[in-house]
Amino acid sequence: MTVVFMLASASIMFLLGAVHLAYTFVGPKLTPRDDELKHAMARVSPVITRETTMWNAWLGFNASHSLGAMLFGLVFGYLSLKGQPLLFQADFLPCVGLIMLCGYVVLGKLYWFRIPFIGILLALLCFIASMLTR
């Protein structure tokens, strides 16, 4: 069951990241409802630099966030299948994964909406179940 729970956790995170990446670049899901806001974001730069706009930063942040969730899914999914001793007999990687998922849960609760929060919480619970059954 250890591997099944870990694969479930990894799969959930990969899927959430892949959907988020698609929503970032395809369709209106992650665009503001107010067109004026989108146009303002496209012409205003952040204080840190004039080399980008808030809109480009928004796209980049969303894409990199997606890639992080997908990387989590790929690494922990792969290790659960091919690197079991490294993943399940040591404490470092499980601690890193646990901290990462807990961070995503906190961010999800504070800043996001119900669906990603529930998905990440489920991934966390599967991750914990995997660690408890090792």
N, C-alpha and C positions, 0 to 999 in steps of 0.2 A: 504493500500500500504506500510505502514511502515514495517510491518513484511515481506512482499514479498521482498522488497529491502534489508532488513537485511539478510534474508535467502540467497538471491542471493550473497551478499558480502561474507557471511560465506562459502557458497558452493564453490565459486571460490577459496577462500584461501585454503579450505580443499583439493580440487582437485589438485591445484598446489603443495601443500605439499605432497600429496600421490604420484603423478607422480614423483616428485623430489626424494622421498624416494625410489621408485622402480628403477629409473635411477641410484641411488647411488649404489645399490647392484646387479642389474640385467642388463647385457649387457654393451656395451662400451660407452654409451652416455656421461658419466662424467669422462672418462679416457682421458689422453693426447693423441693426435695424434702421438706424438713422443714416441716410446717404450722406448728409452733410458731415457727420462725424468721420466717415470713411474718407471723404475728400480732404478734410482737415488733417487726418492722420497721414495722408499721402503727401501733403505739402509741408508738414511741420517736422523738424528734426528734434531729437532729444538733446538735452543740455550737454551731454557728454561729447557729442560730435555732430558735425553737419554733413558727415559722409553718408548718412542714411536718413530715412524718414521713420516716423513712428509706425507707418503701415508696413514698411519693409522689416522693421524690427519685430513687429507683431507676427508677421509671417515666419521670420527666422526663429523666433522664440517658440512658436507653435510647432514648427518642423523639428527643431532640436529636442523639444520635449517629447515628441512622438518617437524620435529615434532612440531616446533614452529608454523609453518603455519597451520598445522593440528589442533593443540590445539586452535588457534585463531578461526578456522572454527567451531570446536565442541562447544566451550564455547559460542560464539556469536550466533551460530545456535540454541543451546539449550535454551539460555536465550530469544531469540526472540520468541520461542514457549512456554516455560514453566515459564519464569521469566520476563515477560513483564514489570511489575511495577519496578523491580530492574533495568532493562536495559533502559526503555524508559522514566521513570519519574525522574530519577536521572541524574546527570551530570558526575559523576566519571567514570563509565564504558564507556560511549560514548567517553569521552576525551581520555581514555586509548586506545580504539580501533582506534580512529582517529590518535593519535600519532604513534601507531604501524604501521598502514597502510601508513601513510606519510613517516615514516622511511623506510619501504619496497620500496616505490616508489622511494625515493632518491637513495637507494642502487641499485635498478633495473636500474635506469637511468645511474648511474655512473659506475656500475661494471658488470651488467649482459647483457643479450641480449634482443631482441625485444619481444619475446613471453611472458616471465614472466613479463616484464615491462608492457606490454599492459594488461595482466591479472590482475595484482595488481592494475593498474590504474583503471580498470573497477570495481574491488572490492571496491576501495576507493570511486569512484563515486556513487556506489550503497549504500555504508555506509553513505555517506553524504546525499543522497536522503532520506534514512531511517530516519536520524536525522531531516531533514527539514520537513518531513511529520508527525512527532510524535505529 
